[in-house]
Amino acid sequence: MTQKTVTNTCEIINNAIVAHFVLGHQLRAAAYEENRALPVRAYRNSQKCGLGKLIAFLKENDQMTDRSKEVDALHLDLHDAACGVAALIATGHFDEAIDELATGYYATAASALTKALSYWKMETV
């Protein structure tokens, strides 16, 4: 069993902030390039990324805090929003996808997740 330390938890949180920022840029690029070949359902799977694995570890070891529960919920929201944006792109609704990324639910979810991750990191160190 892997033990999660403060150092690697902070590293996972840092990587999650970057990875979910990159996710938004990848979706934005696909919308601008009108690339409809997106794996829409893959965006919904929040368990494959490092943050999802950390949350799963914490759940399995009964180590969930109020903050990690908040992050878990926001992480699921972000992946649901990403799936929605990917579906808009895949169906050719590029302008709607760009709007969603800029000011819609995706933008709100991404901002909330980043804020919660930042607070969680501060509480961890």
N, C-alpha and C positions, 0 to 999 in steps of 0.2 A: 504494500500500500504506500502510495506517495504521501509524504507529509508536506503540507502547505506551510511555508514559513512566511513571516512578514515580508521578507525581501522578495520572494517569488510571487506573493500575492500582489505587492505593489507593481511588480513587473507585468503581471497579467493585467492589472487595471490599466497601466500605461499603454500596453499593447491593445487593449480593448478600445480605449479612447481613439487611438490612431486607426485601428481596423474599421471601426464604425464610421469614422470620418471618411476614410477611403471608400467605404461602401457607398456613401452618398455621392462621392465624385464619380464612381464607376457608373452609377445609375444616371447621373446627370450627363456623362459622356455618351452613354447609350441613347439617351433621349435626343441630345443634340445631333448625334451621328445617325439617328433614325435606325438604330440597330435593334431589330425586333427579335433577334435570336437570343433571348435571355432564358435561363433556367428558372422560371417564375417560382415554382414550388421550392426550389433550393433556398431562396431568400427567407422562407418562413422558418427554416430549421435553425433555431438559436442554440442548439445543443452541440453543434460541431465546432464552434469557435472556442477559443481559450476561456473566454468569460463564461460561456455555457458550461464548460467542463469544471471550472472553479465552483460555480453555483451548484452543480450536481454533487461535487465532492463535499461541499458544505452541508447540503441536504442529507447526504448519506451518513455524515458524521455528526448530525444534530448540532451543527455549528452556525446555523443561520441567525443573523442579528436583524434588528429592524431595518438597518441600512441595506444589508444584503437582500432582504426580502423586497425592499423598494427597488433596488437595482434589478432584481430578477423580473419583477413586473414590468419595469420600464424597458428592459432588454427584450422581453417578449413583444411589447408594444412596437418597438422599433422594427423588429423583424417582420411583424405583421404589416406595418406601414411600408417597409421595403418591398414586400411581396405585392402589395397593392400598387406601388409605383411601377414595379416590374411588369405587372399585368397591364397597366396603362400603356407602357412602352411596347409590349408585345402585341397589343391590339392596335397600335398605330396612333394612340392619343398622346403624341409627343409634347404638345404645348401644355396639356393638363398635367402630365408627369413633371414637367419643368416647374410649373406653378406649385405643385404638391411638394416638390423638393425645396422650393424657395420659401414658401409661406404657409403651406398646408400642414396636415397632421404629421407627415414625415418630419418636417422641420421642427415642429413642436416636440415630437418624440425624441429626435436626435439631441436637441438642446437639453431636454429633461434628463436623458440618460447621461450625457456628458457631465452635467452638473452633479448628479447623484454619484457618479463614479469619482469625480474630483473630491467630493465630501468624504466618500468611503476611503479613498486613499489617505486623506488627511487624518482620518480617525484610526487608520491602520498603523501609521508610523509613530 
